[in-house]
């Protein structure tokens, strides 16, 4: 006899699994991963490499943060209090409004060492990070943070009292309970703070050691959220101030806390070492010996050795001694240090727009990408502490020279984010911490929209390095294996651009994603191009041809052709990258589509009129309600034509070195670059010529100019690269190119170094009239290219 319950159970089980299988098959293609082996699964990224990079300062959004490269990590971080205008202010997350005089990693090797200086309201904090893998330690090894505080008494706010107040915390994203070491908390010189256990690293301890007289307090929390730890501490302190009139933590804890915060109070000058020891449950753990090694004099000696090693490696790679002065070298080191120190690890799901709406004011339905991890550098720790696709290619021009294995790992993570169509979301907003800092309208990523494929810049540069024997035999093997695995993804990426972004005319391309219905923008933005508000055709249509995108496609085709040759790959039918490269570098064809003889410049093409303005009008904004708004007013019917705005986009064929060295068009480009009414300033080349009708114009009521005149270092670097190239090419304009190159390079270095010395920061952009740093800071993303400008390292960029 059959048991009817069992039969029914089997039927239900089968039906549920069938439904689940059907649901998986119905997964939208846009959120389906590319069916290809992951690059990060390559053996070179496993084993010792993976373990050596397990712990790091991978939380660039906070002033000091440590985590592991795993989704549910232990995380650690630093907070501190300052007093301003009779109010306590807690520092934790990097913010412009905190007004720090300077901060950033002045030295960092991307692996196991970093040194950072932060100056805030008369207090100087130095934080040093060191990692160690000793016998008996758990997976990923141990690490320590040294925090030194120096206060300038003349600037120190007397309301604050007798010294500085720091807060160091540990939190477990995996919800494991932390064990507070109450009995050993205030032992002089050596306090045991907290311990715990995890599957990845075994048992672990956090210890505090100091030779200074310190006072400790604590508070423990149980929370599912980790992006708002500052709020938990502020609420606890506020409660204590109301009770006791002092900003001291409550010395209490929730049951089974997964966050423990320790308040360290010291005098105007003190140093403390906070040591993390893993694998304390092993028989050979040697805990006390390892703690001693990562603190006190031993730590001082190791940090000194690591600083010297950083300096020696920097000198060997960039070789600046005979090219720039010592002040410039210090700035170069800070640029590289904060770029490497800003590398982060993120995990989460991107939100993908499910409709083609491009108006940011309209609600967008979205679907979630698959859960993914991203190991990446970031453009700016306070403003953009997450992955940006077009920035990353520029970052890797520096990082591959410093550490090829870190660079390949980062590029591999980015390419592994590719979907079945060959598309990669341009901005990676992964996890609650990232989501909490991005305006809602910018969160959804649009799968119709691309972003400059700058990773091809770095890969082309590496391939050039291979050809010039700049790598060891082992590194050559790693790069070749990487390219072999990555090729299918690079092909898919190229095909996505080549098909989805193609224009009506053969070998023409245009950036999708412009809003053709906007009534509030003077010129509809082209966010996908990376140039945001740079002037394009006034009326977006499918007739557009964008010269910059055409040049990016050429770069990609040329890179793929080089990889094919390097790996001896056969050319596939319909995918001849060499032929595509030849077609797109055909100067006559390029000129027919984009060159204006009268201006001597390359332009976009599209449906355009110059007679557009912003005008105050009464606009209906709700039911029976109007509001006075600045709206777009078109005074003339647009026509299909070249778009007459001279700026960075005009120079893309020059940057791509497409123009023959003997061509009169090259002479025209050099004239444009050196013309003070167009590009030239004493601080670098401006992004849009002063003759443009949109030069420094607001694009809407609330959007000031961004790529409409300001000086940007990534494009200046590419222009310098082209000038350097033409200064080496025989031809009638070789001498002129060399003269302009030398003067532009000198202007850029001088202005960036001056700004750093005066403000303590590298900046997102620089003012074209004064040279003053503008926008986000510290911007040690592509502004860090100043170190390659100093070194005159251009490769194939």
Secondary structure, DSSP 8 states (H G I E B T S, - for coil): ---HHHHHHHHHHHHHHHHHHHHHHTS-GGGSB-SS--GGGSGGGSHHHHHHTSEE---TTBSSEEEESSSS-EEEEEEEEEEETTEEEEE-B--GGG--SEEEEEEE-SSSEEEEEEEETTEEEEEEEEEE--TT--TT-EEEEEEEEEE-TTTS-GGG-SSEEEEEEEEETT----EE-GGGTT-SSEEEEEEEEETTTEEEEEEEE-SS--EEEEEEE--S--TTHHHHHHHHHHHHHHHHSS----SEE-TT-SEEEEEEEE-SEEEEEEEEEE-TTSTT--HHHHHHHTSHHHHHHHHHHHHHHHHHHHHHHH--TTTS-HHHHHHHHHHHHHHHHT-EEEEE--EEESS----TTS---EEE---EEEEE--SBTTTB-SEEHHHHHHHHHHHHHH-HHHHHHHHHHHHTT-BTTS---SEE--HHHHHTTS-GGGTSB-TT-----THHHHHHHHHHHHHTT-S-HHHHHHHHHHHHHHHHHHHHHHHHHHHHTB-SSTT-B------TT-SS-SS--BGGGT-BTS---SB--TT-B-HHHHHHHHHHHHHHHHHHHHHT---BTTB-HHHHHHHHT-HHHHHHHHEETTTTEE--EEEE-S-EEEEEEEEEEETTEEEEEEEEEE-S--EEEE----BGGGGHHHHTT-S-TT-HHHHHHHHHHH-TTTTEETTEEBSB-TTSTTTT--SSSS---SSSS-B-HHHHHHHHHHHHHHHHS-STTHHHHHHHHHHHHHHHHHHHHHHHHHHS--EEEE-TTT--EEEEES--SGGGGHHHHHHT--TT-
